Structures are given as structure tokens and as C-alpha cells.
Amino acid sequence: MAEFINYARGAERFVNMADFFLGITLPEDFTEEVESLRRRFAAPRTRPHITLIPPFKWSGSDQDLETVIHDSLQGCSPFKMTCKGLGRFGRAVIFIDVVASPELMALYSKLKEGLSQEGIGDRGKDRPYHPHITLATRLSSGEFHQYVEELGDYLPTRDFLCREVALFKMQTQGRFRRWQVAKKVELG
């Protein structure tokens, strides 16, 4: 009977797990620019961002996760982000490239380490971290060529100050599931 109870508690814990990811949101005017392109290309409806830590499951409280993030950010100060040019992952994803500055890479490493101490593994361990802002994803070959042509004159160049990390949480609203910013944790 004790084994059944332990199993049931474990199952209950799994049911209460929530999906999160960590990212950097963009200044409002840049968000509008990026979002106008993303709508043309039918991109996912997640707010434009730069992913730091890809989606993961968390079984603790939201407050406990915020504490882990806050503790991981110790020693990180606001820093300049640079977005420059377009890039792609194969022919399925088109993005705005983000310069992998030493400050950005240190932020990524600190968050990755802090979460790994809590048992959150690195889903991207088979590929190096490549910061970017997704414009279009899951493209067919025809869509890829069409969008590359449409973006031919678009040469994004943008600097902004990164002051915080956004905690995105999967929210259910009616029959829709969407990523929403649940909390912003300031640097420094």
C-alpha cells in the first residue's frame, strides 16, 4: 500500500508541473517591428523574445522558481544587446541574429547552471547556444524561399539595454494555450 501511495504522490506532482522558459523581451518599439513581420509569416503568438533557456517543466511553486532565477543572476548587471542581420536554421527557421556578447553568454551560463542544480537538464546540450529572435518557423521549402525574398531589403540593426530576464509560463485561456510573461527578474 505504501508503494501505491508514493506512486500516487509522484503522479500528483507530475500533474502539477508547469511549463516555463526564460528569455529576454525586446523594447516596445522593436517588439512592434518584429511582431509585424512575424504576423506576415504566421509565427507562433509568443511575444517576440530572445530565448535564454528553452522550455522546461517545474514542479515547485512559481515563487521557488523565481528565487532560483534571482539567485542565478547574482553578479549579472544590465548590459547592451546587439541585434544585427538575418539568419536561418536550415530552411525551416528565419531569425534576426543576436550578437553572443560575453555578457549575454555569462547570463546564459549562470541561468543554465542555476537550473541544473535544481534538476533541470539542458535540452539544447547537443547544439551550441545561438541567441536569435525568431521571425518564421516550421517553414516548407516554398514558404522559406518566399519569406527570404520578402525580407530581401530588411537589414535589422538594433542595440538595447538588457535589464531583466523574463519568466514565460504556458497559460491556458479557454481552449488556447499560450506562452505569457509571468514575471520579470531584474539584473544587478
C-alpha positions in Angstrom: 0.0 0.0 0.0 2.9 2.4 0.8 4.3 2.0 -2.7 0.9 2.9 -4.2 0.7 6.0 -2.1 4.2 7.1 -3.1 3.4 6.4 -6.7 0.2 8.4 -6.4 2.0 11.3 -4.8 4.6 11.2 -7.6 1.8 11.2 -10.2 0.1 14.2 -8.4 3.4 16.0 -8.5 3.7 15.4 -12.3 0.2 16.7 -12.9 1.0 19.9 -11.0 4.1 20.6 -13.1 4.1 23.7 -15.2 5.9 24.6 -18.4 8.3 27.6 -18.4 11.1 29.1 -20.4 13.5 32.0 -19.8 14.0 34.8 -22.3 14.8 38.5 -22.9 11.9 40.6 -24.1 12.5 43.4 -26.5 11.9 47.2 -26.2 8.3 48.0 -27.1 9.1 49.7 -30.5 11.3 46.8 -31.5 8.6 44.4 -30.4 6.1 46.1 -32.7 8.5 46.0 -35.6 9.3 42.3 -35.1 5.7 41.4 -34.4 4.5 43.0 -37.7 6.9 40.6 -39.6 6.0 37.6 -37.5 2.3 38.1 -38.3 3.1 38.2 -42.0 4.8 34.9 -41.6 2.3 33.2 -39.3 4.9 32.8 -36.5 3.8 31.5 -33.1 1.9 34.0 -31.0 4.5 34.2 -28.3 5.8 37.7 -27.6 9.0 38.4 -29.6 12.0 37.5 -27.4 15.5 36.1 -27.2 15.3 32.6 -25.6 17.9 32.0 -22.9 16.7 28.7 -21.5 14.3 26.6 -23.7 11.0 25.2 -22.3 11.3 23.0 -19.2 8.9 21.6 -16.6 8.9 22.8 -13.0 7.1 21.1 -10.1 7.7 23.6 -7.4 5.9 26.9 -6.8 6.3 29.8 -9.1 7.9 31.7 -6.2 10.5 29.0 -5.7 11.4 29.2 -9.4 11.7 33.0 -9.2 14.1 32.5 -6.3 16.3 30.1 -8.3 16.4 32.6 -11.1 17.1 35.5 -8.8 19.9 33.6 -7.1 21.4 32.5 -10.5 21.5 36.2 -11.6 23.8 37.3 -8.8 26.7 39.3 -10.2 24.9 40.0 -13.6 24.5 43.7 -14.4 22.5 45.3 -17.2 24.3 45.1 -20.5 24.0 46.2 -24.1 22.3 43.7 -26.5 23.1 43.9 -30.2 20.7 42.5 -32.9 22.2 42.6 -36.4 21.2 41.0 -39.6 19.2 37.9 -40.5 20.0 34.2 -40.2 18.4 30.9 -40.6 18.4 27.3 -39.2 18.3 25.2 -42.4 15.3 26.1 -44.4 12.8 25.8 -41.6 13.5 28.9 -39.4 14.4 32.5 -40.3 15.5 34.9 -37.5 17.1 38.1 -36.5 20.6 37.4 -35.4 21.8 38.4 -31.9 25.4 39.0 -31.0 26.6 36.5 -28.5 28.5 39.0 -26.3 30.5 37.9 -23.3 27.8 39.4 -21.0 25.0 37.5 -22.8 26.9 34.3 -22.7 27.7 34.7 -19.0 24.0 35.3 -18.3 23.1 32.2 -20.2 25.7 30.1 -18.4 24.6 31.3 -14.9 20.9 30.5 -15.6 21.8 27.1 -17.1 24.0 26.3 -14.1 21.4 27.5 -11.5 18.6 25.4 -13.1 20.8 22.4 -13.5 21.4 22.4 -9.7 17.6 22.1 -9.4 17.5 19.1 -11.7 16.5 21.0 -14.9 18.6 19.5 -17.7 20.0 21.1 -20.7 17.7 20.2 -23.6 20.0 22.0 -26.0 23.2 20.2 -25.0 23.6 18.7 -28.5 23.9 22.2 -30.1 25.6 25.4 -29.0 23.6 28.3 -27.7 22.8 30.7 -30.6 20.8 33.7 -29.5 18.2 34.9 -32.0 14.7 36.4 -32.5 12.5 34.0 -34.5 10.6 35.6 -37.4 9.3 32.5 -39.1 9.4 28.8 -38.1 8.3 25.4 -39.3 8.5 26.6 -42.9 8.0 24.5 -46.0 10.6 24.9 -48.8 8.2 27.2 -50.8 7.5 29.4 -47.7 11.2 29.6 -46.9 12.0 30.9 -50.4 9.0 33.3 -50.4 9.9 34.8 -47.0 13.6 35.1 -47.8 12.6 37.1 -50.9 10.2 39.3 -48.9 12.9 40.0 -46.4 15.5 40.9 -49.0 15.6 44.6 -48.1 15.2 44.1 -44.3 18.5 44.7 -42.6 17.8 44.9 -38.9 20.3 46.6 -36.7 19.3 47.3 -33.1 21.0 47.9 -29.8 19.2 48.0 -26.5 19.9 47.6 -22.8 19.1 44.2 -21.2 17.9 44.9 -17.7 15.9 41.8 -16.8 15.1 38.2 -17.6 11.5 37.3 -18.4 10.0 34.1 -17.0 7.5 32.8 -19.6 4.8 30.4 -18.4 2.4 28.3 -20.5 -1.1 29.6 -19.8 -4.4 28.0 -20.7 -7.1 30.5 -21.7 -10.2 28.7 -22.8 -9.2 26.2 -25.4 -6.0 28.1 -26.2 -2.5 27.5 -24.7 0.0 30.4 -25.0 3.2 31.5 -23.5 2.8 34.6 -21.3 5.4 36.6 -19.4 4.7 35.6 -15.8 7.4 37.6 -14.1 10.4 39.8 -14.9 13.5 39.4 -12.7 15.9 42.4 -12.8 19.6 42.1 -13.3 22.0 43.7 -10.8 
